[in-house]
């Protein structure tokens, strides 16, 4: 498998990390939190985008997620989420990422019998985002976070039924909250996967550890990725440079 590999980089660290990124030829997944969006200077982002593109590197984007929910029942929270995600797409118009990853904001403990309302409002939000992203041409991928099984994400993707709305499968999050196995998840959502976030844990906390430091069956995971999503972007979500390099090394055995 020779999928493009990306590495998580917060936007606020992108400028100082650029020499390392260029030297190692890393494709960054640029994470824009709310502070980054509020302080963003388009000319500075344009300069960094030119440096990355000039080096032949691809980018993806991870949208902000703290306190945000595209399917929020409260209209004011939903509008704030849409504004933030719209700002991300403004940045995407400069950076030209292949994929923009968004969190869905759903968990069954909060929504219970109101799942249909979350779905209704999520559809409205993502339809507006898809309209804005039309000229950019990027894919918007909805990531699993607290989902114990794939039915809510599949309902969202099926209802909108748009070729540029896809799934980002986070195998670490799956391991934390799963009530179904990898094979069942892929049977439901594998055809929608445009990106995967690769990190390990033991099912107790979101360690973002390199492959081999948790209990995820990565042999099965990569076999299913090859079967269902052979062209998907692979993204390493490491939280230190040391762990990133170790994760890249261990990922290499699955790229032979």
N, C-alpha and C positions, 0 to 999 in steps of 0.2 A: 504494500500500500504506500502510495506517495502523496498523501493528502497534504495540503498546505497547513503548516503548523504556526499558530500564533501564540503570543505570550501576553498575559495581562500586564498593562502599564497604566497607572493613574495619570490622567492628563496633567495634573499639577507637578508630576515628576518627569514628564515626557521630554522637556527641553534638556534637563541635566542628564537624562538617560540616553539621549540621542547618540552620542559617540559609542556607547556600549552596544546599542541596538544596531548601528551601522556596522560596527566591527564584527559582531556575531551574526549579522544578517538575520535578525529576528523580525518577523512580521508582528507588529503590535496590535493587541486588542486594547484600544484606548478607552479607559473608564472615565466618563465625565460625571462627577458628583455635582451636587447643586452649587457648591462654592466655585467649582471650575467653570460652570456655565455662567455664573454671575460675574466672574472676573475675566472671561474669555475675550481676547483681543483678536479679531479676525485676521489681521495682518500677521500676527505671530503664528497662528495656526496654519495660515497659508504657507509661510516659510518652512515650517516643519513638514507639512504635507509635500512640498516640493522636494525637500531633502529625501524623504522616504520614497517618493515616486521615482526620483532620479536614481536611487540605488536599486530600483526594481523590486521594492518591498510592497507587499499588500497590507491593507489595514482592515480591521473590523472595529466596531464600537460597542461598548457596554453602556447602556443608558443608566441614569441614576435610579435608585429604587427605594431609598429610605423614606418612609412616610407616604409613599406613592401607591396608587391603585387605579389602573385603567377602568376597572369595573366598580368603583366606589359607589355606594348607594347615595351618599351625601353629594349633592351636585357641586358644592364648593371644592371638595377634595378631588372630585373627578376633573373639574376645570383646571385646578392647580397641576394635576398630573399631566393633563393634555398640554398645558403650557410648557412644562418642563420637557416633555418628549418632543414637542415642536421645536424647542431650542436645540435639542440633540440633532434633529434633522437639519436644522440650519448649519450646525457644525459638520454634519455629514455631507452637505452640499459643497463644502470646502475639502474635506478629507477623502471623499469618494470611497467609503468602505464597501466591502462586499456584503457584509451583514451588520445589522444593528440589533443587538440583543436587549430585550425588555423583560422585566418581571411581570407576571400576571396579577399578583396581588390577592390571589384566592387562597383561603384555607377553610376546610369544612367546619372547624370549630367556631369561626366567626360567622360564617354565612348560613350554615345549617339548611333550613328550608328556603332560604332566600337565594339559592344557587341560580335560579332562573333570572333574578334581577341582576346579579353580577354578570351573567352571560349577556343579557340585553345591553347593559351599559358598556361592557367590554367591546362588544361588536361595534357600537357607535364610535367608541374611541379609536379603535384600530382602523376602522374604515376612513376616518378623518386623517389618520397618520399615513395610510396607504395613498390617499389622494395627494398629500404633501410630498411624499417620497417619489411620486411618479417621474419627475424630471431627473431625480438622482439615480433611479434604477436599482437601488439597494434592496436586499431582502430584509424584512423585519422578522426576527425569530423570537418566539415566546419561550422562556426558559421555565422548566419545572423547579419549584422551590419547596413548598410544603405539600405538594400533591402526593398522596399515598398511592394513587392509581391514575391512569391517564384519561379518564372519561371527560373531565371538564375541559382539558386542553383540546382533546379531539373534537368536542362539541363546538368550541370556539373556531377551530380551523375549518371544520366542515361547514359551519353556518356562513362564514365569510367567503370561503372557497375562492381564495385569491392566490395566484402562483407566487407572489412575493411575500405572503404571510406563511411562515414555516415554524418549525420547532427547534429550539436549542436544548439538546438533552444533556443535563448535568448529572453525570454518573455519581458524583459525590453526594449530591442532594437526594438522588434516588436511594442511595444506600442508607441515608439517615431516616427517611420517612416511608419507605416502601411497604406496601402490603401485597404487591405482586412482584413476580420475578422479572429478570431482564428480558427473557423471551416473550413474556406476555406484554410487557411495555412496548417492545419493538414491533410485535405483531399489530399493535394498535396505532403506534405513532411513527414507526420506522420510516415509512414512506415520506413523512413530512420533515425529517431531520435535515437541516441545512448546516448545523454546527453542533459540536459537542464540547463541553467543558470537562477536562480530564484532571482529576485529582482523587486522592485516596483518603479513606478514613476507616474506623472500626465500627461505625454505626452509632457512635456516642456523641460526637461533636464534629463540627465542620472544620476539620483540621487543615484542609487544603494541602495534604501531604503528597509527596511524590509517589508514583506507582510502586507498590511493594511494601509500603509502610502501613497498610490497612488490610481489610479482608475482602476487598472487591475482586471478583473473578475477571481479571482483565483479558484473559485468553478468550473467554466467552464473549465479553464485551466487544472486543475488536473483531471477532468472527461475525457478530451480529451487525456491527457497523459496516463491514465489508459486504454483507448480504443485503442490507436495507439502504444504506446511505454511503456508497463508496466514494462519492465526491464531496462529502461534507468537510467543512473546516474543522480542524482539531485545535483547541485552545487550551493551553496550560494555564491554570489559575494558581500560581505560586505567589506567596506573600513575602519572599525575600529573593535576592539574586542567587544566593547559594542554593536554595531549594529549586529555583528555576533551572539552574544548570544541571542539578542532579535529576530533575524530572525530565529534561531534554535527553539526557544520557539514557535513562531507563526507557523512555519512549522509543528510542532508536531500535530496540529489538523487535518492535512491532511494525517497523517501517521497512524491514528487509524484504 
